[in-house]
């Protein structure tokens, strides 16, 4: 996580987010999530779910924005435990 308002990435890859996730299955992609005051409340729940999965070593599936293959960071829309 990072401080609100800091941006991550370069040029066309620049994104304003607080949560950054990488997966073993897609190591070259960074999945991002905003936790700004104007963000949907569900984003906090998604962040908590990701944290719980990480701490308990539970696999997850991340549903994300469809982006061009050249884009290396994408926005998270939903997360699901893979139990």
WOFEN-V850735 format. One record per residue. N is the residue number from 0. PHI is phi in whole degrees, 0 to 359 (none if undefined). OMEGA is omega in radians with two decimals (NA if undefined). NEAR is the number of other C-alpha atoms within 8 Angstrom. Layout:
N:PHI:OMEGA:NEAR ; N:PHI:OMEGA:NEAR
This chain:
0:none:3.11:5 ; 1:222:-3.12:7 ; 2:292:3.12:6 ; 3:301:3.09:9 ; 4:99:3.07:6 ; 5:281:-3.14:8 ; 6:254:-3.08:8 ; 7:235:3.08:9 ; 8:103:-3.11:7 ; 9:237:3.03:6 ; 10:42:-3.07:5 ; 11:289:3.12:4 ; 12:266:-3.10:10 ; 13:298:3.13:9 ; 14:218:3.12:8 ; 15:255:-3.09:10 ; 16:208:3.12:15 ; 17:249:-3.12:12 ; 18:246:3.13:11 ; 19:232:-3.07:10 ; 20:228:2.94:7 ; 21:239:-3.14:10 ; 22:242:3.07:7 ; 23:303:-3.08:5 ; 24:286:3.12:4 ; 25:220:-3.01:7 ; 26:295:-3.12:8 ; 27:269:-3.11:6 ; 28:250:3.06:10 ; 29:251:3.10:11 ; 30:267:-3.01:12 ; 31:236:-3.13:13 ; 32:212:3.09:12 ; 33:271:3.05:10 ; 34:237:3.14:11 ; 35:291:3.12:6 ; 36:302:-3.12:4 ; 37:268:3.11:4 ; 38:284:3.10:8 ; 39:299:3.13:6 ; 40:304:-3.14:6 ; 41:297:3.12:6 ; 42:299:3.09:11 ; 43:295:3.10:9 ; 44:295:3.09:8 ; 45:298:3.13:10 ; 46:298:3.12:10 ; 47:295:3.11:8 ; 48:296:3.11:9 ; 49:298:3.13:10 ; 50:296:3.13:8 ; 51:298:3.12:9 ; 52:298:3.14:12 ; 53:296:-3.09:8 ; 54:295:-3.09:7 ; 55:257:3.12:6 ; 56:53:3.12:6 ; 57:259:3.10:11 ; 58:297:3.11:8 ; 59:228:2.94:10 ; 60:247:3.12:8 ; 61:250:3.05:9 ; 62:264:-2.98:8 ; 63:220:3.09:10 ; 64:301:3.04:8 ; 65:279:-3.08:5 ; 66:225:3.08:6 ; 67:303:-3.13:5 ; 68:304:-3.11:5 ; 69:283:-3.12:4 ; 70:283:-3.05:8 ; 71:252:3.00:9 ; 72:225:-3.07:10 ; 73:223:-3.10:13 ; 74:275:3.09:9 ; 75:281:3.06:12 ; 76:251:-3.11:8 ; 77:199:3.08:8 ; 78:226:-3.10:12 ; 79:222:3.02:7 ; 80:293:3.08:9 ; 81:252:-3.12:7 ; 82:265:NA:4
